[in-house]
Amino acid sequence: MTLTQTPSFAPGSVPSADELRRLRWRCRRGLLENDLFIDRFFELHGENLTNALVQGLHELMDLADNDLLDLFLARKQPEGDLDTPEVRQVLELMHAAGASRLPPQASVSNSDH
């Protein structure tokens, strides 16, 4: 079994186009649900990714698909070595990206009664 080495980046700097292309490839998952979260994340934030966010994504991509989905759906929180500011920031953006796909709530007004 081979473990993927998570690259180390200087905080605050911006990843190269080549690094982003490799990250995009690495983010392809076996569960469609994960791909939907990740694709939406890249749609919204792909052009503004910092090395800190890239680092957080790399750490998340080391997880099994079901564990990753639990984090995306906020059924679980990152623990242990995974509980880093970078991972938490990525998850916050993932949650916001996922929520932006939800249909607006139907509002009930008092004038209807």
N, C-alpha and C positions, 0 to 999 in steps of 0.2 A: 504494500500500500504506500502510495506517495502522498505526502502532504504538500500542499501548495504554500510556498513562501509568500507571505504578505509583504509587499514592498513597503519601504519606509520613505516618507516624504517630509520635506521641510514644511512646517506649519505656515499657513498663509500664502504659500506660493501656488501657482496655477499649473495643473498638469499639462503635458504636451498633448497634441492631437493623437500621437501614436499611443500614449498611455491611455487616453480615453477610449480609443478604438479597441485596445486589448481588454479594458475593463468592460466595455459593452459586450464583447464576446464572452467574457467570463460570467457575466450576469445572466446569460441564457440559462433557464432553469427547466426542470422536468415537469413542474406543475404550472398549468396555465394561469392560475390565480396569482402566483408569484410573478410571472412574466407581465401580467397586467399592471401590478403595482410598480414594477421596475420600469416598464415602458412609459407609464405616466410620469414617473419621477424624472426620467431622462427628457421627456417632452417639456416639462416645466423647468427643470434645473440643469439640463445637460450643458448648456452654453456657459453657465456660471459656476461650475463645479470648482471647488478649491481642493488642494491636496488633502486637507483634513476630511472632507466629504468622501474623496476617493479612498482614503485610508479606511474610513468607516464602512464603505461598501465592500471593500476587500475582506474585512473582518466578517461581515455578514455572509458573504458568499462562501465562507468556509463551513457554514451550517448545512444540515440536511434540509431538504425542501419543506418538510412538515414543521420543523422548528422555526424556519424562516417565516413561514406563513403565520404561525402563532404570534411572532413578533410584529409582522405587518398588520395583523388584525387586532393587535393590542390585547391578545388573550394572555400573553406573558410579557414580562419585562426582561431586558438583558441582565445576566447575572455573571458573577466572577470576572474572568479576564475580558469578557465581552462587554461588560458595563463600563464603557469609556465615553467621554464627551463626544467623540467623533461618531460612534455608533448611535448614541442617543439623538444627535442632531440629524443623522440620516433618517432614523425612525420617525422623528417629528415631521420631517419633510415628506416621508412616505405616507404617514397618516393624513397629512393635509392634502397630498396629491390624490389619495384614495377617496377622501371625503369630497373633493371637488368634483368627482364623477357621480356622486349621489344626486338623485333628483331633488329639487327644492321641496321642503315640507309644505304641505297644504295648510294654509293658515285658516283658522276658524274665527270669523268675526262675530261680535255680539249682535250686529244688525241683521244677521241671518235668522235670528230667533224671535 
